Amino acid sequence: MAKPRKKTVALEEDSPEIVDSSSGSDSESPYDSDADDDDDAGSYHSDNEPFDSEQEGSDAGFEDQGSDSDDPNSDQEDSDSDSDSDSEPELKIEKTLTPPPPPSFKNSGDVRSAVHQRELEKVFDSAAVGHNQSLLHVDDLSSDDEEGNNTIGRVPLHWYDEFDHIGYDTSGEKMMKGTVSGDGEGEGGVFDELNDSLARLNDPSKRFTIYDSLNAKEVTLTPREIEVIRRIQAGAYAHPEHEGNPDYVDYYSSQKEISGINSDRPEPKRNFQSSKYEALMVRRLLKRLKDGKIDMDYLTGKKKEMNPKKEQSDDPFLMWKGDEEDELLYRKGPTHIAAAKAKPPSTAESYNPPEEYIPTPEELEAWEKLDVEDRPYGLVVPKKYKNLRSVGAYQHSLRERFERCLDLYLAPREMKRRLNIDPESLVPQLPKPSDLKPYPSIKCVEFVTPGKPKIRDVTVSGDGQYMCSAAEDGFVRLWEIHTGRLMKSWNVGELAGGGDGETATVSSVEWNPVAGRNVILACSGSSVFLIGSGTGGEEDCETTSAVVDTAVGKVKGGVGLSEKAKKVVKWTVLDGQKEERGVSKFSTAAGPIVRIEMKTKTTLASWHSKGDYFVTVSPSAGAAAVLIHQLTKGTTQQPFGKTKGAIGDAKFHPTKPFLFVATQQYVKVYHLLKQTMVKKLLPNCKHLTSISIHSSGDHVICGTLDRKLIWFDLDLSAKPYKTLRYHTKAIRAASFHKSHPLMASCSDDGDVHVFHARVYDDLMRNPLIVPVKILKAHDVVGRLGGLGLVWCKRLPWLITCGADGRICLWQDL
């Protein structure tokens, strides 16, 4: 192999001498370490052959590596070439070398002098290339050091075409446009650009000068920047020392090293026990085997699937299926949609239609003027033939078949599953009202009140023979139920008014629930009156007289009330109002006997089931809104130190020492012995009007002003069990029957709704609530209808009262 030629490039003063010497085949060029990059970088061309950027190949390089041929003539040619080059004047390269332009700057059509061509040869020499590599060996390759004085940012430069400046520097001064620019914007325009191009050809130092439009100045590319551009255009890495495929360094050992931390650790217990997961899988497999879902061949592995997929065949099949549509609905994949059925043929399409189907000439002429969709039979014109053999081919068969296919093609593809449910099955299976008798259905007796005042409340005696009513005119009237006769009247409103001629309204009355104690509670104004009814037999009259005499004795003695109770209540004996004879000849205590006076108006009084205690409600009395009184001792207790919210009603529990207190939005249950609140019921209503407690004590119903009748199951939840919305106006009263499974409610709409309300002893069964009757009881007067109701103690009879001044008795006939 011939020796490569030696080339020496002399530098000026301080530049070190760069010598590229290749001493033989064993020696390596300083640039050989980056030979791979040079293969992609480009190649050098001789004097006689112009540079062509498209002829770059893998064998091209910037380093003169000599000839691979053994022909001595080739060596001789190289030596001649060296002698020729030596005869040329030496090229002085400054500290900053001027490397050849990148391939994009080279043009085969440019006219260059021989001196310029020799300069290019020497710059492409390996020594020059090695020096260019050394220019890239810098650490600071950041773009932060680039000079840029224009502060306009990345905005389009054509915005400044109409101005004489190109932007603003860091001090805010305008940066004027230069007279020479690279895009023809100077004073000479295109001529200045041509002059700049000719100047770059003659002056090698300006060949790599470009115009910075943003900063309005000319910038000369450094050798480092030119070398980076050359490598990027050649497809190589910009930095020559970058290793694209470095050798893999095994930082972590591939051998597993066992430490002594857990070497003496005993085996865990789970390694000696059977797996619970495997036991679970065995149980599942046994269950599937028992159910017949798998067999022993599947368990032993003879077959992989229990239901192998059927291979699809190319046999023809029916596109539209009838019996298998239900199965196709549940298959995987797109939903199958059955084709719409064609319209069945009509009588008009028969070959022998009736005479009324055959059109007249006038009808045929009218049909031809109509569209096909508007004609009675479409395209068909009924005709009559002698026999079936005389019928020819249908002339519109092709058209109808095409329209049928078009309808199937354009039909909307949407599957809507219809539920085939019988509407009757959605209705709960309730018993017939005729099977739920007895319940009140017919008005038998109507009690006529003198003057027809509004009747606020009614109550019935324990034996069901007498009834008392509370009227707005201040009278408490005693009626005989069977005959409707008025027996007695007591004007307690005048007594409550204070004797100044004012009459207070009687808002509530209630008969003592214990048989034999014929004592009535009546609320009028701020007072509660104990009235002896004067009814009953000899034993009942003796019992009533004993209870009343005991209460009178305690009141006259003044030993019943405590100092705290005397501040809120006052017991008074009405000696002048007591009647010697009542309705019964055995009666010795009739009429108002005792008066209990509170500070504010009293709206309600209710007995305990044992007939000795009773509770009164005064909504505006604050802490004394609820007071508990004892008849036989003549005492009063104040159970609450303070109350929250206005109290509207209060009832005792039938069997337990509980007190139900109804505010406007809640029903609170208090334990009287423990003096704590046991439960708080949430009716979810605006305003409660009345409450009633079932004889079992586990169920409560509430009437509200927002037309809802709410049923609570105390053993179930504090929220309503049922909410009944049958009335159209506010509910004024609701009540359970004491012995029959009945319930009723009255409203301002004048109607009384009767329900069958059966409560079971089995706690697993829900109560049965069935509406059985709507009674048109009262007329609406002043937006008020039915105001009160009460059940007879032993019979399924209902007594109602209303704003129209009537009292009605409803029986089960």
DOSE-698912 format. One record per residue (C-alpha): residue in three letters; x, y, z; residue number from 1. Coordinates in steps of 0.05 Angstrom, whole numbers. Layout:
BEGIN
- Ala X Y Z NUM
...
***
This chain:
BEGIN
- Met 0 0 0 1
- Ala 26 68 -18 2
- Lys 44 116 37 3
- Pro -4 173 48 4
- Arg 20 241 32 5
- Lys 41 290 85 6
- Lys 12 359 90 7
- Thr 34 415 134 8
- Val -8 476 148 9
- Ala 29 535 175 10
- Leu -7 579 225 11
- Glu 7 650 244 12
- Glu 45 671 306 13
- Asp 10 641 366 14
- Ser -27 585 330 15
- Pro 4 517 342 16
- Glu 29 479 283 17
- Ile -19 425 260 18
- Val 15 368 223 19
- Asp -22 308 195 20
- Ser 27 251 186 21
- Ser 6 182 167 22
- Ser 67 137 173 23
- Gly 37 72 147 24
- Ser -19 23 150 25
- Asp -8 10 225 26
- Ser -14 83 244 27
- Glu -81 116 254 28
- Ser -103 186 237 29
- Pro -124 231 294 30
- Tyr -191 233 260 31
- Asp -198 158 252 32
- Ser -234 152 319 33
- Asp -292 187 288 34
- Ala -290 152 221 35
- Asp -362 131 225 36
- Asp -384 202 230 37
- Asp -339 223 173 38
- Asp -370 171 129 39
- Asp -436 207 136 40
- Ala -407 276 135 41
- Gly -389 284 62 42
- Ser -330 276 14 43
- Tyr -277 320 -17 44
- His -273 332 -93 45
- Ser -213 346 -136 46
- Asp -198 406 -178 47
- Asn -225 377 -242 48
- Glu -289 351 -210 49
- Pro -337 401 -180 50
- Phe -370 388 -112 51
- Asp -436 353 -115 52
- Ser -476 345 -50 53
- Glu -518 290 -79 54
- Gln -457 243 -89 55
- Glu -444 235 -14 56
- Gly -433 162 4 57
- Ser -412 117 59 58
- Asp -340 116 33 59
- Ala -332 191 32 60
- Gly -288 225 84 61
- Phe -254 290 98 62
- Glu -187 259 113 63
- Asp -137 242 59 64
- Gln -123 169 72 65
- Gly -82 154 11 66
- Ser -92 102 -42 67
- Asp -107 30 -29 68
- Ser -76 8 -95 69
- Asp -7 -25 -98 70
- Asp 8 6 -165 71
- Pro 72 48 -161 72
- Asn 45 93 -214 73
- Ser -9 115 -167 74
- Asp 45 133 -116 75
- Gln 81 171 -168 76
- Glu 18 209 -185 77
- Asp 10 226 -112 78
- Ser 80 251 -107 79
- Asp 70 293 -169 80
- Ser 8 321 -138 81
- Asp 47 337 -75 82
- Ser 100 372 -115 83
- Asp 48 412 -150 84
- Ser 15 432 -86 85
- Asp 83 450 -56 86
- Ser 94 497 -114 87
- Glu 32 535 -95 88
- Pro 40 591 -44 89
- Glu 28 567 27 90
- Leu -40 582 58 91
- Lys -37 623 121 92
- Ile -93 604 168 93
- Glu -109 651 224 94
- Lys -127 630 294 95
- Thr -199 627 272 96
- Leu -197 580 213 97
- Thr -245 591 156 98
- Pro -271 521 142 99
- Pro -307 504 77 100
- Pro -379 523 72 101
- Pro -432 471 86 102
- Pro -459 431 27 103
- Ser -518 478 21 104
- Phe -470 535 7 105
- Lys -434 498 -49 106
- Asn -457 506 -119 107
- Ser -426 470 -177 108
- Gly -441 528 -222 109
- Asp -400 580 -183 110
- Val -337 608 -217 111
- Arg -279 606 -169 112
- Ser -207 622 -181 113
- Ala -152 571 -175 114
- Val -127 603 -111 115
- His -195 595 -78 116
- Gln -198 523 -101 117
- Arg -130 508 -70 118
- Glu -153 541 -5 119
- Leu -212 495 -3 120
- Glu -168 435 -13 121
- Lys -123 453 45 122
- Val -181 469 90 123
- Phe -211 401 76 124
- Asp -145 371 94 125
- Ser -144 325 154 126
- Ala -104 375 195 127
- Ala -157 428 186 128
- Val -213 380 201 129
- Gly -177 357 264 130
- His -172 429 285 131
- Asn -246 439 271 132
- Gln -259 381 317 133
- Ser -219 414 371 134
- Leu -263 475 363 135
- Leu -323 435 385 136
- His -288 410 449 137
- Val -321 462 492 138
- Asp -365 453 553 139
- Asp -408 515 546 140
- Leu -456 498 490 141
- Ser -514 537 519 142
- Ser -554 585 477 143
- Asp -561 634 536 144
- Asp -496 668 516 145
- Glu -521 687 447 146
- Glu -523 761 435 147
- Gly -591 790 425 148
- Asn -608 863 438 149
- Asn -677 865 406 150
- Thr -732 858 458 151
- Ile -793 850 414 152
- Gly -794 774 425 153
- Arg -820 724 375 154
- Val -866 768 333 155
- Pro -871 770 257 156
- Leu -819 817 229 157
- His -865 840 174 158
- Trp -900 882 226 159
- Tyr -842 931 220 160
- Asp -841 935 144 161
- Glu -871 1005 144 162
- Phe -823 1031 197 163
- Asp -751 1052 195 164
- His -734 1012 257 165
- Ile -736 938 270 166
- Gly -748 938 346 167
- Tyr -723 964 412 168
- Asp -660 949 451 169
- Thr -655 935 525 170
- Ser -652 1009 542 171
- Gly -716 1024 502 172
- Glu -682 1058 443 173
- Lys -704 1043 372 174
- Met -660 996 332 175
- Met -655 1025 262 176
- Lys -654 980 201 177
- Gly -586 970 168 178
- Thr -570 992 98 179
- Val -550 922 78 180
- Ser -595 863 91 181
- Gly -600 792 69 182
- Asp -672 796 45 183
- Gly -668 855 -2 184
- Glu -694 908 46 185
- Gly -636 957 39 186
- Glu -634 1020 -1 187
- Gly -610 986 -64 188
- Gly -657 927 -58 189
- Val -636 871 -105 190
- Phe -574 908 -130 191
- Asp -546 911 -59 192
- Glu -558 837 -52 193
- Leu -520 823 -117 194
- Asn -463 867 -93 195
- Asp -461 829 -27 196
- Ser -458 763 -64 197
- Leu -400 786 -109 198
- Ala -364 814 -47 199
- Arg -369 747 -13 200
- Leu -337 712 -74 201
- Asn -278 759 -74 202
- Asp -268 766 1 203
- Pro -262 698 35 204
- Ser -275 729 103 205
- Lys -345 750 82 206
- Arg -368 685 52 207
- Phe -394 662 119 208
- Thr -426 728 139 209
- Ile -502 728 146 210
- Tyr -552 782 162 211
- Asp -590 780 228 212
- Ser -657 811 212 213
- Leu -680 812 284 214
- Asn -621 851 310 215
- Ala -607 889 244 216
- Lys -534 871 239 217
- Glu -487 824 202 218
- Val -461 764 238 219
- Thr -400 723 217 220
- Leu -406 649 230 221
- Thr -350 621 272 222
- Pro -314 557 252 223
- Arg -350 522 309 224
- Glu -418 542 282 225
- Ile -399 522 211 226
- Glu -374 455 234 227
- Val -439 442 273 228
- Ile -480 460 211 229
- Arg -437 414 167 230
- Arg -446 355 214 231
- Ile -521 366 222 232
- Gln -531 371 146 233
- Ala -491 308 136 234
- Gly -535 270 185 235
- Ala -482 261 239 236
- Tyr -482 281 312 237
- Ala -466 354 322 238
- His -411 339 373 239
- Pro -358 292 346 240
- Glu -343 263 415 241
- His -415 240 425 242
- Glu -418 165 425 243
- Gly -483 141 394 244
- Asn -474 68 414 245
- Pro -432 65 477 246
- Asp -408 0 506 247
- Tyr -455 -30 558 248
- Val -429 -23 628 249
- Asp -455 -76 675 250
- Tyr -463 -35 738 251
- Tyr -501 -89 775 252
- Ser -475 -160 781 253
- Ser -514 -213 744 254
- Gln -499 -263 798 255
- Lys -547 -270 856 256
- Glu -512 -257 922 257
- Ile -543 -287 984 258
- Ser -533 -246 1047 259
- Gly -532 -276 1116 260
- Ile -590 -234 1144 261
- Asn -645 -285 1132 262
- Ser -602 -347 1121 263
- Asp -618 -377 1189 264
- Arg -691 -357 1187 265
- Pro -739 -416 1197 266
- Glu -788 -434 1143 267
- Pro -857 -400 1151 268
- Lys -915 -440 1176 269
- Arg -954 -431 1111 270
- Asn -903 -475 1076 271
- Phe -926 -534 1118 272
- Gln -1001 -522 1113 273
- Ser -1049 -534 1056 274
- Ser -1068 -473 1015 275
- Lys -1135 -443 1030 276
- Tyr -1141 -417 960 277
- Glu -1130 -486 930 278
- Ala -1182 -514 978 279
- Leu -1231 -460 954 280
- Met -1217 -477 881 281
- Val -1227 -552 896 282
- Arg -1294 -537 928 283
- Arg -1316 -496 869 284
- Leu -1296 -550 820 285
- Leu -1333 -602 861 286
- Lys -1395 -557 862 287
- Arg -1392 -549 787 288
- Leu -1381 -624 779 289
- Lys -1442 -638 823 290
- Asp -1485 -590 784 291
- Gly -1465 -622 718 292
- Lys -1430 -561 690 293
- Ile -1365 -599 681 294
- Asp -1345 -672 677 295
- Met -1285 -715 693 296
- Asp -1255 -706 624 297
- Tyr -1252 -632 637 298
- Leu -1220 -643 705 299
- Thr -1168 -693 679 300
- Gly -1150 -646 621 301
- Lys -1175 -690 564 302
- Lys -1215 -631 538 303
- Lys -1202 -557 549 304
- Glu -1273 -530 543 305
- Met -1340 -556 563 306
- Asn -1376 -519 507 307
- Pro -1330 -518 447 308
- Lys -1346 -465 396 309
- Lys -1382 -487 334 310
- Glu -1342 -479 271 311
- Gln -1373 -432 221 312
- Ser -1393 -465 157 313
- Asp -1405 -436 88 314
- Asp -1473 -469 83 315
- Pro -1530 -422 66 316
- Phe -1574 -400 124 317
- Leu -1637 -360 133 318
- Met -1623 -286 144 319
- Trp -1690 -273 178 320
- Lys -1709 -323 231 321
- Gly -1774 -327 268 322
- Asp -1769 -377 325 323
- Glu -1698 -359 345 324
- Glu -1707 -284 353 325
- Asp -1709 -289 429 326
- Glu -1643 -327 429 327
- Leu -1611 -277 383 328
- Leu -1628 -220 429 329
- Tyr -1583 -248 484 330
- Arg -1525 -270 441 331
- Lys -1459 -234 441 332
- Gly -1444 -184 387 333
- Pro -1488 -134 352 334
- Thr -1561 -136 370 335
- His -1604 -174 321 336
- Ile -1663 -134 295 337
- Ala -1719 -172 262 338
- Ala -1745 -147 196 339
- Ala -1809 -109 195 340
- Lys -1866 -152 172 341
- Ala -1899 -137 106 342
- Lys -1971 -114 104 343
- Pro -2017 -174 94 344
- Pro -2061 -175 31 345
- Ser -2130 -145 37 346
- Thr -2196 -163 6 347
- Ala -2185 -113 -50 348
- Glu -2127 -155 -76 349
- Ser -2170 -216 -86 350
- Tyr -2184 -241 -157 351
- Asn -2258 -242 -140 352
- Pro -2271 -182 -94 353
- Pro -2340 -161 -73 354
- Glu -2377 -111 -115 355
- Glu -2367 -53 -66 356
- Tyr -2290 -59 -75 357
- Ile -2292 -50 -150 358
- Pro -2283 24 -166 359
- Thr -2326 63 -216 360
- Pro -2294 101 -274 361
- Glu -2303 166 -236 362
- Glu -2266 137 -176 363
- Leu -2210 111 -221 364
- Glu -2202 180 -251 365
- Ala -2199 211 -181 366
- Trp -2148 159 -158 367
- Glu -2101 174 -215 368
- Lys -2096 247 -192 369
- Leu -2075 225 -123 370
- Asp -2007 203 -99 371
- Val -1996 129 -89 372
- Glu -1993 137 -13 373
- Asp -2061 173 -13 374
- Arg -2098 121 -55 375
- Pro -2144 73 -18 376
- Tyr -2105 10 -39 377
- Gly -2040 39 -64 378
- Leu -2020 13 -133 379
- Val -2072 -42 -131 380
- Val -2136 -31 -171 381
- Pro -2188 -83 -152 382
- Lys -2210 -125 -211 383
- Lys -2256 -184 -219 384
- Tyr -2235 -247 -256 385
- Lys -2276 -308 -275 386
- Asn -2226 -357 -245 387
- Leu -2155 -359 -218 388
- Arg -2127 -381 -285 389
- Ser -2148 -316 -316 390
- Val -2105 -274 -269 391
- Gly -2043 -249 -304 392
- Ala -1976 -227 -276 393
- Tyr -1977 -170 -227 394
- Gln -1950 -109 -263 395
- His -1924 -74 -200 396
- Ser -1889 -134 -168 397
- Leu -1819 -109 -185 398
- Arg -1833 -40 -158 399
- Glu -1863 -65 -94 400
- Arg -1805 -113 -83 401
- Phe -1756 -56 -93 402
- Glu -1793 -12 -44 403
- Arg -1795 -68 6 404
- Cys -1720 -77 2 405
- Leu -1710 -2 6 406
- Asp -1753 1 69 407
- Leu -1712 -54 101 408
- Tyr -1647 -19 82 409
- Leu -1668 49 107 410
- Ala -1705 26 168 411
- Pro -1677 55 234 412
- Arg -1637 3 272 413
- Glu -1657 13 344 414
- Met -1677 -41 392 415
- Lys -1729 -24 444 416
- Arg -1745 -79 492 417
- Arg -1817 -78 514 418
- Leu -1837 -106 581 419
- Asn -1895 -153 574 420
- Ile -1924 -138 642 421
- Asp -1996 -141 659 422
- Pro -2017 -74 688 423
- Glu -2061 -109 739 424
- Ser -2000 -145 767 425
- Leu -1970 -77 786 426
- Val -2028 -61 831 427
- Pro -2017 -87 901 428
- Gln -2061 -146 920 429
- Leu -2107 -112 969 430
- Pro -2169 -145 997 431
- Lys -2236 -121 974 432
- Pro -2270 -69 1018 433
- Ser -2330 -115 1026 434
- Asp -2283 -166 1059 435
- Leu -2258 -114 1109 436
- Lys -2324 -97 1141 437
- Pro -2348 -72 1190 438
- Tyr -2331 2 1178 439
- Pro -2376 64 1178 440
- Ser -2408 78 1112 441
- Ile -2477 111 1122 442
- Lys -2498 172 1162 443
- Cys -2551 151 1210 444
- Val -2560 209 1259 445
- Glu -2548 283 1251 446
- Phe -2544 326 1313 447
- Val -2571 397 1304 448
- Thr -2536 449 1347 449
- Pro -2576 511 1365 450
- Gly -2550 569 1325 451
- Lys -2504 524 1285 452
- Pro -2438 548 1313 453
- Lys -2373 515 1292 454
- Ile -2363 450 1330 455
- Arg -2289 445 1349 456
- Asp -2287 376 1382 457
- Val -2330 317 1404 458
- Thr -2320 260 1454 459
- Val -2358 196 1472 460
- Ser -2372 165 1540 461
- Gly -2342 98 1558 462
- Asp -2407 61 1550 463
- Gly -2421 93 1482 464
- Gln -2488 121 1503 465
- Tyr -2473 195 1509 466
- Met -2431 246 1471 467
- Cys -2405 316 1487 468
- Ser -2389 371 1438 469
- Ala -2346 434 1443 470
- Ala -2376 492 1406 471
- Glu -2348 559 1387 472
- Asp -2405 595 1424 473
- Gly -2374 572 1492 474
- Phe -2424 516 1507 475
- Val -2408 444 1524 476
- Arg -2468 402 1504 477
- Leu -2487 332 1525 478
- Trp -2523 289 1472 479
- Glu -2555 222 1472 480
- Ile -2525 184 1413 481
- His -2582 136 1396 482
- Thr -2636 189 1394 483
- Gly -2597 253 1378 484
- Arg -2630 289 1436 485
- Leu -2595 346 1471 486
- Met -2591 328 1545 487
- Lys -2551 384 1579 488
- Ser -2514 448 1562 489
- Trp -2460 483 1604 490
- Asn -2436 553 1586 491
- Val -2363 546 1606 492
- Gly -2342 600 1557 493
- Glu -2376 653 1600 494
- Leu -2339 627 1661 495
- Ala -2273 628 1624 496
- Gly -2286 698 1598 497
- Gly -2284 728 1668 498
- Gly -2356 751 1674 499
- Asp -2348 814 1632 500
- Gly -2396 791 1580 501
- Glu -2342 759 1537 502
- Thr -2350 686 1517 503
- Ala -2289 643 1503 504
- Thr -2289 587 1453 505
- Val -2289 515 1476 506
- Ser -2231 485 1437 507
- Ser -2227 415 1466 508
- Val -2268 364 1505 509
- Glu -2251 293 1527 510
- Trp -2289 242 1569 511
- Asn -2252 203 1622 512
- Pro -2232 136 1590 513
- Val -2245 94 1654 514
- Ala -2314 65 1658 515
- Gly -2352 92 1718 516
- Arg -2316 159 1720 517
- Asn -2363 206 1684 518
- Val -2318 267 1686 519
- Ile -2307 311 1625 520
- Leu -2247 356 1611 521
- Ala -2265 420 1573 522
- Cys -2215 474 1550 523
- Ser -2241 544 1543 524
- Gly -2197 606 1540 525
- Ser -2141 599 1591 526
- Ser -2180 551 1635 527
- Val -2194 476 1639 528
- Phe -2259 455 1671 529
- Leu -2275 389 1704 530
- Ile -2349 375 1689 531
- Gly -2391 321 1719 532
- Ser -2435 291 1665 533
- Gly -2489 265 1714 534
- Thr -2498 201 1673 535
- Gly -2491 128 1689 536
- Gly -2520 79 1738 537
- Glu -2517 78 1813 538
- Glu -2448 49 1818 539
- Asp -2420 96 1765 540
- Cys -2450 156 1800 541
- Glu -2420 135 1867 542
- Thr -2352 126 1836 543
- Thr -2355 193 1802 544
- Ser -2378 228 1866 545
- Ala -2321 197 1905 546
- Val -2268 220 1855 547
- Val -2297 290 1850 548
- Asp -2304 298 1926 549
- Thr -2232 277 1936 550
- Ala -2208 328 1885 551
- Val -2251 383 1916 552
- Gly -2225 367 1986 553
- Lys -2152 372 1963 554
- Val -2165 437 1927 555
- Lys -2200 469 1986 556
- Gly -2146 446 2034 557
- Gly -2092 477 1990 558
- Val -2043 420 2002 559
- Gly -2039 395 1930 560
- Leu -1999 450 1895 561
- Ser -1925 464 1905 562
- Glu -1896 534 1906 563
- Lys -1870 526 1835 564
- Ala -1937 501 1809 565
- Lys -1974 559 1841 566
- Lys -1937 607 1795 567
- Val -1965 576 1732 568
- Val -2032 546 1752 569
- Lys -2090 558 1799 570
- Trp -2142 506 1822 571
- Thr -2211 533 1840 572
- Val -2275 498 1864 573
- Leu -2339 523 1829 574
- Asp -2390 513 1885 575
- Gly -2444 556 1852 576
- Gln -2442 518 1786 577
- Lys -2451 448 1814 578
- Glu -2519 415 1800 579
- Glu -2553 370 1850 580
- Arg -2588 329 1797 581
- Gly -2561 307 1730 582
- Val -2587 264 1675 583
- Ser -2586 203 1719 584
- Lys -2629 201 1782 585
- Phe -2569 174 1820 586
- Ser -2524 231 1802 587
- Thr -2501 279 1856 588
- Ala -2445 314 1819 589
- Ala -2463 347 1752 590
- Gly -2440 410 1717 591
- Pro -2373 448 1724 592
- Ile -2341 428 1789 593
- Val -2267 450 1787 594
- Arg -2233 504 1747 595
- Ile -2158 500 1731 596
- Glu -2133 568 1707 597
- Met -2067 577 1668 598
- Lys -2030 640 1649 599
- Thr -2044 635 1574 600
- Lys -2095 604 1528 601
- Thr -2103 529 1533 602
- Thr -2120 492 1469 603
- Leu -2120 418 1489 604
- Ala -2131 371 1547 605
- Ser -2121 295 1544 606
- Trp -2131 239 1595 607
- His -2084 184 1613 608
- Ser -2111 114 1599 609
- Lys -2120 101 1675 610
- Gly -2164 163 1683 611
- Asp -2126 198 1740 612
- Tyr -2074 241 1703 613
- Phe -2087 289 1646 614
- Val -2043 335 1606 615
- Thr -2058 405 1582 616
- Val -2025 445 1526 617
- Ser -2016 521 1525 618
- Pro -1974 536 1463 619
- Ser -1954 607 1484 620
- Ala -1936 592 1556 621
- Gly -1862 578 1544 622
- Ala -1834 527 1593 623
- Ala -1904 517 1623 624
- Ala -1933 499 1555 625
- Val -1943 426 1577 626
- Leu -1970 413 1647 627
- Ile -1988 346 1678 628
- His -2045 346 1729 629
- Gln -2071 293 1777 630
- Leu -2146 292 1791 631
- Thr -2148 254 1857 632
- Lys -2094 296 1891 633
- Gly -2107 363 1858 634
- Thr -2034 373 1839 635
- Thr -1998 401 1778 636
- Gln -1928 385 1752 637
- Gln -1886 422 1701 638
- Pro -1843 368 1666 639
- Phe -1801 415 1623 640
- Gly -1756 471 1645 641
- Lys -1756 500 1574 642
- Thr -1787 482 1507 643
- Lys -1762 491 1436 644
- Gly -1816 507 1386 645
- Ala -1890 517 1392 646
- Ile -1925 455 1420 647
- Gly -1991 435 1387 648
- Asp -2011 369 1417 649
- Ala -1992 320 1473 650
- Lys -2015 249 1487 651
- Phe -1998 195 1538 652
- His -1974 126 1518 653
- Pro -2029 74 1531 654
- Thr -1986 27 1573 655
- Lys -1918 58 1585 656
- Pro -1896 121 1622 657
- Phe -1884 158 1558 658
- Leu -1908 226 1537 659
- Phe -1914 244 1463 660
- Val -1905 318 1450 661
- Ala -1919 345 1380 662
- Thr -1886 410 1358 663
- Gln -1897 441 1290 664
- Gln -1845 396 1256 665
- Tyr -1826 340 1304 666
- Val -1857 289 1351 667
- Lys -1815 278 1413 668
- Val -1824 219 1460 669
- Tyr -1804 230 1533 670
- His -1795 179 1588 671
- Leu -1831 210 1649 672
- Leu -1794 168 1701 673
- Lys -1724 176 1673 674
- Gln -1740 247 1650 675
- Thr -1703 237 1584 676
- Met -1723 239 1511 677
- Val -1729 169 1483 678
- Lys -1742 182 1409 679
- Lys -1751 239 1360 680
- Leu -1798 226 1302 681
- Leu -1785 263 1236 682
- Pro -1851 273 1198 683
- Asn -1818 317 1144 684
- Cys -1877 365 1142 685
- Lys -1891 439 1151 686
- His -1939 438 1209 687
- Leu -1969 383 1252 688
- Thr -2041 390 1274 689
- Ser -2058 326 1312 690
- Ile -2030 259 1334 691
- Ser -2062 193 1353 692
- Ile -2030 132 1386 693
- His -2051 61 1370 694
- Ser -2077 18 1427 695
- Ser -2013 -25 1422 696
- Gly -1970 37 1432 697
- Asp -1923 19 1374 698
- His -1956 61 1320 699
- Val -1971 135 1314 700
- Ile -2008 174 1260 701
- Cys -2000 249 1249 702
- Gly -2044 298 1211 703
- Thr -2010 358 1178 704
- Leu -2030 423 1145 705
- Asp -1996 402 1081 706
- Arg -2049 348 1068 707
- Lys -2008 288 1090 708
- Leu -2028 233 1138 709
- Ile -1963 203 1165 710
- Trp -1957 135 1197 711
- Phe -1899 119 1243 712
- Asp -1877 50 1264 713
- Leu -1838 62 1329 714
- Asp -1804 -7 1325 715
- Leu -1780 6 1254 716
- Ser -1752 76 1247 717
- Ala -1758 148 1267 718
- Lys -1778 164 1195 719
- Pro -1848 154 1167 720
- Tyr -1869 83 1150 721
- Lys -1925 108 1104 722
- Thr -1945 176 1079 723
- Leu -2017 179 1054 724
- Arg -2037 237 1009 725
- Tyr -2112 229 997 726
- His -2139 296 1022 727
- Thr -2138 358 980 728
- Lys -2134 407 1038 729
- Ala -2105 411 1109 730
- Ile -2119 353 1156 731
- Arg -2150 375 1222 732
- Ala -2157 310 1260 733
- Ala -2137 237 1255 734
- Ser -2153 180 1303 735
- Phe -2146 104 1314 736
- His -2204 61 1338 737
- Lys -2191 31 1406 738
- Ser -2216 -40 1391 739
- His -2227 -46 1315 740
- Pro -2174 -43 1260 741
- Leu -2200 24 1235 742
- Met -2170 93 1225 743
- Ala -2201 158 1201 744
- Ser -2180 229 1183 745
- Cys -2220 293 1169 746
- Ser -2198 352 1128 747
- Asp -2217 423 1108 748
- Asp -2243 394 1042 749
- Gly -2304 368 1082 750
- Asp -2288 295 1070 751
- Val -2274 240 1121 752
- His -2229 183 1097 753
- Val -2238 116 1131 754
- Phe -2181 65 1128 755
- His -2175 -7 1148 756
- Ala -2112 -6 1191 757
- Arg -2094 -75 1217 758
- Val -2032 -83 1261 759
- Tyr -2005 -154 1269 760
- Asp -1973 -183 1331 761
- Asp -1920 -215 1286 762
- Leu -1865 -164 1281 763
- Met -1844 -192 1213 764
- Arg -1909 -170 1181 765
- Asn -1922 -99 1161 766
- Pro -1987 -64 1179 767
- Leu -2043 -70 1128 768
- Ile -2070 -2 1108 769
- Val -2128 -1 1059 770
- Pro -2173 59 1044 771
- Val -2244 33 1046 772
- Lys -2292 94 1047 773
- Ile -2295 168 1033 774
- Leu -2351 202 1073 775
- Lys -2378 268 1047 776
- Ala -2390 293 1117 777
- His -2389 369 1121 778
- Asp -2394 432 1080 779
- Val -2337 481 1075 780
- Val -2351 545 1113 781
- Gly -2298 599 1115 782
- Arg -2245 552 1085 783
- Leu -2258 503 1143 784
- Gly -2290 435 1134 785
- Gly -2285 376 1182 786
- Leu -2255 398 1249 787
- Gly -2259 336 1293 788
- Leu -2278 263 1299 789
- Val -2282 208 1351 790
- Trp -2294 133 1349 791
- Cys -2344 97 1394 792
- Lys -2308 54 1444 793
- Arg -2340 -13 1428 794
- Leu -2375 -5 1360 795
- Pro -2347 13 1291 796
- Trp -2385 79 1293 797
- Leu -2354 146 1276 798
- Ile -2377 214 1300 799
- Thr -2353 276 1262 800
- Cys -2362 351 1271 801
- Gly -2347 410 1226 802
- Ala -2350 484 1213 803
- Asp -2421 479 1186 804
- Gly -2447 467 1257 805
- Arg -2468 395 1245 806
- Ile -2450 332 1283 807
- Cys -2459 267 1244 808
- Leu -2461 194 1267 809
- Trp -2436 144 1215 810
- Gln -2452 70 1224 811
- Asp -2437 5 1188 812
- Leu -2502 -13 1154 813
***
